[in-house]
Amino acid sequence: MGIRVHHLKVEGRVNPLGLGTQRPRLSWIIVSDEPSQEQTAYQVQVASTTERLGSDRPDIWDSGVVPSRESVLVPYGGPSLASNTTYHWRVRVQDRQGRFSDWSESACWSMGLLTSDEWQGQWIGRELEAGEVLPAPTYLRKEFHLDRPVRRAYVYATALGVYELRLNGDRVGDGRFAPGWTDYAKRVQYQTYEVTHLLKKGDNAFGTILGTGWYAGHVGMMGRHIYGTIPRFLMQLMLEFEDGTEQIITTDDTWTMSTGPLIYSDIIKGERYDARLEEPGWDRPGFASIAWQPVTCYPPCQGILTAQEDEPIRVMEMLHPVKMWRTERGTFIFDLGQNIAGWVRIRLRGEAGQTVMIEHAEMLDADGTLYTANLRKAVQKDIYILRGSGKDEVYEPRFTYHGFRYVEVEGADDLDEHSLVGCAAYSAMAPAGLIETSDERVNRLYHNIVWGQKGNFFSVPTDCPQRDERLGWTGDAQVFARTASYNMNVAAFFRKYMIDITDAQREDGAFPDTAPDAGWSEFKKISSAKWFAPDNAGWGDAGVIIPWTMYLMYGDRRILEDHYEAMKRWVEYLKRNSDGWIRPDYANHADWLSIGEETPKDVLATQYFAYSVSLLARIAEALGRMDDAATYRQLFEAINAAFVDRYVSEDGTITGDTQTVYVLALSFRMLPQHLAEKAVHKLLKRIEANNWHLSTGFLGVSCLLPVLSDHGHHDLACRLLLTDTFPSWLYSVKHGATTIWERWDGWTEERGFQTPSMNSFNHYSLGSVGEWMYRYLAGIEPDPASPGFRRIRIAPRPCPGLPEVRGSYHSEYGLISTHLRCDEGRRELTLQVAIPVNTTAIVSLPGEAREVSGDAAAVGLTPGERTYEIGSGTYGFVCKLG
Ligand code: BGC
């Protein structure tokens, strides 16, 4: 077959629209059926039309043949790119033997509006009526006439609030909750849509539904109006006609507005829809909008308008109920079999004015009713008032979402299991990894970890989707970022979130607890002094840990460059706020939700200080800033020395003597060799004292199993994974969990539900063990010296009690997979490995290979480990154990 190029991506996305960068980065995947194949050169062509590209006359850029192995995130190097323009591109590559592939299929990207003066429209909206505090969604419309055939039509749109844009009766795009959540005072993302196919010659009409969203509705527990009180909308349609002329249609004072059937809608408080108020045809031309009023125009917004970096929130999966029943109260309860974030689409029939209430909950109480005690002030109820047309009516909410598995419907006549489906909505990340083992409980745990991500990656990585919180907690995000990147492609998602983090960075350099900050730092000052700290260990550090993780997983150097100064400011801030390199009590959240052990805050804060500094040293090195790298390495050593001096005894005891103090000191490499060995011993003692159970909270848990596996106690790591007595991961699995719980003791046999004010059943943080499953069970890991899986470390370790593990990961180079099997007596291990073209791997086996299929070169032999170097292709190893 030779070599082929496919799956072209720009900025990590397939044919993205509306890019905001002048130097988009191009990636492609190469396939070949020959082993050890790699790219030795590439050629990229960019043209204004596919015809020009196809006929080999690229009018924009031809890179020429560039000798290079780079095939991921290769910067576009042509002339400057123009706003509102589509670029078509293709690539071909040369293999090791000097043969060229065919040209790839063409792909494209389009540029957004690159400067603010290109926005010609006005922000429009509706002034509040007297006494109206939480505005009902506003309906906006505009008719326009086209007298010539259209060649190209792009819409650029955004809102302060959330919007749904419609054109001639159709929804434009399939994104939800646009423009997504940012700190609107600093930046507002706009979306780009191709609408050529939706327009027609003659009369056309735009319709927009504008809700409060994060801008004016409730955010977390901080109340409403965090950013503003009146939602507004901005849009610009840019038309190019067949005859070469152009026209721009924008939001302005010619639009009209009204309220409509959606009479109440709030992310946290639910939605109310009165179908009797529908005005059919409002979003089509020819509608008699006599009662509609002129819109109010508003001055430009304060934040900069910026192209959306990540994929929009979409309805990604539809779930059919696995069970339904009628209660004694005459209501219907549906069980989706899976805890999700989203809403339901329900089909109803009945009388005009009949009111149906749809209530959502994650769990059932012991008496079979919905468990809603954990919602705090969130309202997970949507209300639909029937039109009563005698026909089926289908309702699905627009601008609210819930965390739930169970749905109770009250006020409906007759429902069956086909009456509703659950719509799981999340930021549209492509699936990347998969773990499957011979133990169904572990598979379920893995499934729960993935669903924890699906339930919470919602424009920002939120803590939970059900109670009045749903905030972008930075600590949760950093502990889970690596697991998240294995599960799904989160490159663009975290690129956007890092901007949220630096937007929320304080003047003095402190990174926030939550990003967007959304008034949390002010709120915590008022609500309780206990929460007031300028930063928080393990939370603020996300500003360094996340970019580093993205660099490791995707080879994204630019994220390091973009945030380098912010990271330095953070570390300088930590330095200023430390005393002899010890961080005082800046760790309010401590090892959040640990169980039975409390890690001293100053110890934990000093550990995270050291970690941020060590990562910054590595980042500086990756960016070639060698002076900085040396400075931060020295600082790291100085912190470690102070740490040992203050907290570590000669016998290896660390102040606090909790599992977490040892785990973090070892994971962050803060101890000299002789103390490290003793600390490992102390850690084992702590686990043993806890009857071989973990006690770690959010921060300790992500490092616990990696530390054990790295320090000669892989069997114990496996034992903790496979434990199903309390507290453990499999305890929740044994009790029917379908997502990761916020707390180890969210529900226990002895006590039932715990602490209702903080008891989410969909919090991903304790699922950070997913990273260990990929790295140590499936053994798939990027080599930091050649990040982004350009060079791969394959080192699966046999796990007692888990004879078979399959793992796979779609890297930016292509699919990496491993399949490990051990025989019953654990005497022999077989391993199948496949790695993609243009990568190499080091395969480590726990013993000498008896058989090797494929062209693997043995390169190392140390006691208990044999290493092989492989190029792309498929390999098999059979290896003796013990
Ligand atoms: C959130 C957490 C968060 C924590 C910080 C909680 O309310 O749910 O996930 O990290 O606060 O203390």
Boltz pocket constraint, residues with backbone or C-beta under 6 A from the ligand:
constraints:
  - pocket:
      binder: B
      contacts: [[A, 463], [A, 464], [A, 469], [A, 473], [A, 475], [A, 476], [A, 589], [A, 592], [A, 763]]
      max_distance: 6.0
